Amino acid sequence: MQKILILFAHPKYEQSRTNKSLVEKVRDLEGVTFRDLYEIYPDFNINVLYEKELLNAHDIIIWHHPFYWYSCPPLLKQWIDVVLEFGWAYGPSGNALTGKKVMNVLTAGGSKEVYCSEGYNNYSIREFLRPMEQTARLCGMTYLPPFAVMGTHKLSDEELQVHANSYSQLIQMLKEDFPKENISQYHFVNDVPPLKANS
């Protein structure tokens, strides 16, 4: 069974109806280590050695965050900046993360329609995530398409529950070494057939 590390970063988690529903579905699952970074590191003083130990002990890393100003909240960026060190995560002798899988799980107030060349945001979610994708590649990790919950402000309770169930199903599939085929063709992992039926 693959071990999953969820690094959750939301500075206003208590006010997020969507993220509460998602987190409640996955935080206590077997084989999952859930870390609320803003709760653990309110002063941004990250314990780099301990975070590295956690990365070593897990097969799949999930960066779970709201989509803030076309990126992630500052504490997750701080985590990336200080934990993924030269000589450990990348560089001539930096191979600690080689072969691990990583992906974004994100929530966005805007709909899919506004995140495209014709929409007012001009670019797709995948285009905005290129720096994180390249970070993963530089560290020798396999970057999976993101799991994205879009248009969060307009989701009904029923729609939100469907997304939360799909997130839980994704975690179960990842533990069983999903994906076994190339899924880079999909914009979001939500679009992969086993998950699409539920979202």
N, C-alpha and C positions, 0 to 999 in steps of 0.2 A: 504494500500500500504506500502510495506517495504521501509524504508529509507536506502540509501546506502552511505557509506563514502569511497571515494577512496583516499588513501594515496599514492601519486605518488612520487617516489624518483629516479631521474635520474640526475647525476652531469653534464652530457653533452647533455641535452635534445635538444638543438638547433641543434646538429649534428646528431640526431637520426631520420632518415626518417620513420622508422617503428613506433616508439612511437608517433611521431607527428600525423600520420594517426590514430592510436588507440585513442589517447587523444581527437582529434578533434571530434570524433564520440560520445563521452560520457560525456565530461566535462560539457555541458550545458543541459543535460537531466533533466527533471522534477524528483524530488525525489532524486537527486544525489548531494552530496557535494564533490567537487573536490578540493584537497589540494596538491599543488606542494611544497613539503617539502623543496627542495633546494632553491626555491624562497622565501619561508616564513622564513626559518631558515638558512641563509647562514653562520652564525657563530656557528651553531649547538647548540645554546642556546634555547632549546625547552621549550615552555610554557606548563608545565605539567598539570596544573589545567585546562587550556582551552582545551587541547587535551582530557582530561578525560570527560569534559562536552560534547564534540563532540561524544565521544564513547557512552556516556549515551543516547544521542539523536538519535542514529542510530541503525538499526537492523543488518546490514550486513557491514562488514569491508573488503575492498580489499586492499591488499598490491601490488601495481603495480610498477614493477621495471625491469630493465635489469638484466640478470643473470651474475653477476660479480664474477669471481673466485669461481664459484660453490656456490654462496650465493647472498645476496642482497648488494647494496651499503651501505657505512658506516653510512649515516644519518638515513636510515631506521632502521639499527641495533641500533643506538643510541636512536631512538624513542622507540623501543621495550624495551630497557634497562631501560629507565628512566620513561616511562609512565605506563608500566604494573607493578606497584609497589606491593610488598608484603603487604598483609592486605587490598588491594583494588581489584587487579585483581586475586590474588591467595593467598593461605594460609588459615588458619582456618576461618577468617572472610572476606576473599577476594572473593566476589561473584558478583562484579559489572558487569561482562561480561557474566555471566552464561546464556546460551541459545542463545547467538548471533552467527551468522555465520561469518566465515572468510575464505578467499581464497587468493592465489597468482595469479596475472596476470603478466606474465613475457615474456620477449623476449630474445632469445639466437641466437648467430651467428651460432652455430653448429646445425646440423640436428639431428633428432631423432636417426638416425643410429649410431651416435658417442656417444650418451648417453645411453649406455647399457653395459652389461657385456662383449660383444664381441667388443665394440667400444673402441676408444682410451681414452675415459673418464672413462671407467670401471664401472660406476654406472649410474643409471637412474636419471632423473630430480627429480622424487618422492623421491628417496633415498637421494639425496642432500638436499631436502627440509624437511627432518625429524625433524631438530631442530625447524623449524617454526611450523610444524604440532604439535609437542609435546608442544610447547609454547601455542598454541591455546587450546589444550586439558587440559593442566594444569590450564588454566584460565576458564575452563568450557564451552568453545566455540565449536561449530560444525565446523570442518575443511572440506571444500569442495575440490575436486580435482582441481588442477590449470588449468587456461586457459593459454596455452603456444603457442607462435608464434616462431617456430623454423626455423633455416636456413635463418635468416633475410637478410644476405648479398646477397643471390641469388634470393630473391623474386622479381617477376615482379610487375609492378604497379597494374596489374589486380589481382594478387594473394594477394597482400597487401590489396587491397580494400575488397576482400572477408573476410580476417581476421578482418578488421576493422568493417565490417558489422556484423560479427558473435559476436564480442565483444559488439556492441550496442544491438544486439538481446539478448545476455546473460544478460545484465543489465535490459532489459525490463522483461525478465523471472524472474530474481531475485526479482524484485519489486512485482511480482505477487506470491511471496512465493515459487519459485522454489528452490530446487527440492522437489517434493512430495513423491518420492520413493527413495530407497537407491541407491546412485550413487557412492559409494565407490569402486565398481567393476571397474570403469573406471580409466585409468591412467591419462587422461586429461579430463576436463569438455568439451573440444572441441569434444570429442568422443561420448558424449551423443546424441542420435538420432536427437532431434530437431535442434542441432547445427551442427552435423556432415554433414548434407546435404549442409551446407553453407561453409564448410571449406575443 
